[in-house]
């Protein structure tokens, strides 16, 4: 079974948090994009420099919600559905 299949199984099992420690960040992000596309769900990403962005499509960073605490509150509010990495 591939890494992508393993992650997809975890997501489908309603796993709320998946922790991945890696030196291959781009590879992991690509796997999540592939899974998001396959499952028809959006993927969001937060970084200090870009803020909170839609990561499964090529939108330029908006710089919105750059504070980690604000992003966590936003995710908890349930306004958006999808993957958050």
Buried (B, 14 or more C-beta within 10 A) or exposed (E): EEEBEEBBEEBEEEEEEEEEEEEEEEEBBEBBBBBBEEEEEBBBBBEEEBBBBBBBEEEEBEEEBBEEEBBEEBBEEEEEEBBBB
